[in-house]
Every structure is written in structure tokens, then in C-alpha cells.
Amino acid sequence: MPVVFQGRWFWAYDVSLGILLLEAVLVHGEMEPGQRPPWADRVAEDLRTQVRNGSSNAFALDTDKWNTEQRDYVRSTIVAAGRRLRGHGIVTSAEAAQHYLVDGEPYFLRGHEQVDGEVVADLAEAIESLIQDQLPAEPVTDRHWFFGVAGGPRLL
């Protein structure tokens, strides 16, 4: 699915992006309610909605639904989620089913037995690079980077 920011974008494997966004929701949920901005629960629900929709919609980091402060909040929770996943290692399907829920249902890894937390953390870093306009240039016209897959990014 495309991850989009200010006219630039890359492809992200939807399973990896789902894990990343659900981990960001967990980061949000672990904050004391008094430390969260009043609109933060709605933004976290937007991330859950993105996971619910899967590859049906692009993940637009510059959506009109969010103001600058909300975008920064999403960005910071994604960065924190990426750091946690980098240190976590492998996320098994059983672990994902226990920790990552959407509407009370376990997040489905589409038949994968596991997802490498390092790969998901790389996706978080790619999102930050996209926001900072620091993604490597695509060396081939009409091809875009694809992140969130084993073996590192590749062009599609």
C-alpha cells in the first residue's frame, strides 16, 4: 500500500505497516491519560481504521483530518513503535494475535508464521525519511521503493 506525504510516496507491505501502526497505538495507550492531548484517542482510532482498511487505502501522513500537532503525534508514536520493534526481534503469529487487536479480533499476518521486528522498524525509519524528504532517489523512472519486506527495501 502507498505511504504518502506531500506528493512523495513509497510502497509498504501492508502486514508490516499494520504491525507498526498497531504498535504505535499501543505506545499511545501506554501513556497516562493526563499526558495525552485531548484529541489523541481519535488519532489513535484513525491508525486502527487504517489497519482495518488494510491495503484498500493509502496511508496519507498529510491527511486533512490531522493538523500539524496531530501529525507530529502520529510521527512520534510511529518512531517510538519502530524503536520498540527494533529491539523486539521476531513477532510470531501467536504473539501478534495476542498483542495486536483490531475490533477485539487478532491481527492476521496473512498466513505468515512471523514478522521480523527489524523489518518493521526499517519501515518506521522509511516513514521518517519520507517526512524529512530524505528517502534515497528511485534509480529507475516509474518505480518506487517498497519497504516492510524481508531482504530490505526494493523497487517496484
C-alpha positions in Angstrom: 0.0 0.0 0.0 1.3 3.5 -0.6 2.5 5.6 2.2 2.1 9.3 1.2 3.4 12.6 2.4 3.3 15.9 0.4 3.2 14.3 -3.0 6.0 11.8 -2.3 5.4 8.2 -1.6 6.6 4.6 -1.3 5.1 1.2 -1.2 4.8 -0.5 2.2 3.9 -4.2 2.8 0.5 -3.9 4.5 1.2 -6.6 7.1 4.3 -4.8 8.3 2.6 -1.5 8.2 -0.3 -3.0 10.2 2.1 -4.2 12.9 3.8 -0.8 13.0 0.6 1.1 13.3 -0.9 -1.2 16.0 2.4 -0.9 17.9 2.0 2.9 17.7 -1.5 2.5 19.1 0.0 0.5 22.0 2.6 3.3 22.5 -0.3 5.8 22.7 -2.3 3.5 25.1 0.6 3.2 27.5 0.7 7.0 28.0 -1.1 8.2 31.1 -4.4 9.7 30.0 -3.5 13.0 31.5 -0.3 13.2 29.4 -2.2 12.6 26.1 -3.5 15.6 24.2 -7.4 15.6 24.3 -7.6 14.6 20.6 -5.0 11.7 20.8 -7.6 8.9 21.2 -9.3 10.0 18.0 -5.9 10.0 16.2 -5.1 6.5 17.5 -8.5 5.4 16.2 -7.5 6.8 12.8 -4.5 4.5 12.9 -6.7 1.5 13.8 -9.0 2.4 10.9 -6.0 2.4 8.6 -5.2 -1.1 9.7 -8.8 -2.2 9.4 -8.9 -0.9 5.8 -5.6 -2.7 5.0 -4.3 -2.2 1.5 -7.6 -0.6 0.4 -6.4 2.9 1.1 -3.1 4.7 1.0 -1.7 5.7 4.4 -1.6 9.5 4.0 0.5 11.2 6.6 -0.7 14.6 5.5 -4.4 13.8 5.7 -6.6 16.9 6.1 -8.1 15.1 9.2 -4.9 16.0 11.2 -3.4 19.3 12.0 0.3 19.8 12.4 0.2 18.9 16.1 -1.7 15.7 15.4 0.7 14.7 12.5 3.6 15.2 14.9 1.9 13.0 17.4 1.4 10.2 14.8 5.0 10.6 13.8 6.3 10.4 17.3 4.3 7.3 18.1 5.5 5.6 14.9 9.1 6.5 15.7 8.6 5.0 19.3 6.9 1.9 17.9 9.8 1.4 15.4 12.4 1.6 18.2 10.5 -0.9 20.3 10.1 -3.3 17.4 13.8 -3.0 16.5 14.7 -4.2 20.0 12.0 -6.9 20.0 13.2 -9.2 17.3 10.7 -11.7 15.7 7.0 -11.2 16.2 5.3 -14.6 16.0 1.8 -15.0 14.7 0.8 -16.2 18.2 2.3 -13.0 19.7 0.7 -10.8 17.1 -2.7 -12.4 17.8 -2.3 -11.7 21.5 -0.9 -8.2 21.4 -2.3 -6.7 18.2 -6.1 -6.5 18.1 -8.5 -4.7 15.8 -12.1 -4.5 17.0 -11.2 -7.2 19.5 -10.0 -9.6 16.9 -6.4 -10.7 16.5 -4.4 -9.0 13.7 -3.9 -11.6 10.9 -0.4 -11.9 9.4 -1.9 -13.4 6.2 -0.5 -16.8 6.8 3.0 -15.7 7.9 4.3 -17.5 11.0 6.3 -14.5 12.0 7.3 -10.9 11.1 10.8 -9.6 11.7 10.7 -6.6 14.0 13.8 -5.2 12.3 11.9 -5.1 9.0 9.0 -3.2 10.6 11.5 -0.9 12.3 13.1 -0.2 9.0 9.6 0.7 7.7 9.2 3.2 10.6 12.5 4.8 9.6 11.4 5.0 6.0 8.3 6.9 7.1 10.5 9.3 9.0 12.8 9.6 5.9 9.7 10.3 3.7 8.6 13.1 6.1 12.1 14.5 6.1 12.4 14.2 2.3 15.4 12.0 2.8 14.5 8.8 1.0 17.0 7.6 -1.5 16.2 8.6 -5.0 14.5 6.0 -7.1 17.1 5.0 -9.7 14.5 3.8 -12.2 11.8 6.0 -13.6 8.2 4.9 -12.7 9.4 2.7 -9.9 9.1 3.3 -6.2 10.7 1.9 -3.1 8.9 -1.0 -1.3 9.6 -1.2 2.4 8.5 -3.6 5.1 9.7 -6.8 3.4 12.5 -9.3 4.3 15.7 -8.6 2.5 15.4 -4.8 2.8 13.8 -2.3 0.5 13.5 -2.9 -3.2 12.0 -1.2 -6.2 8.6 -2.0 -7.6 
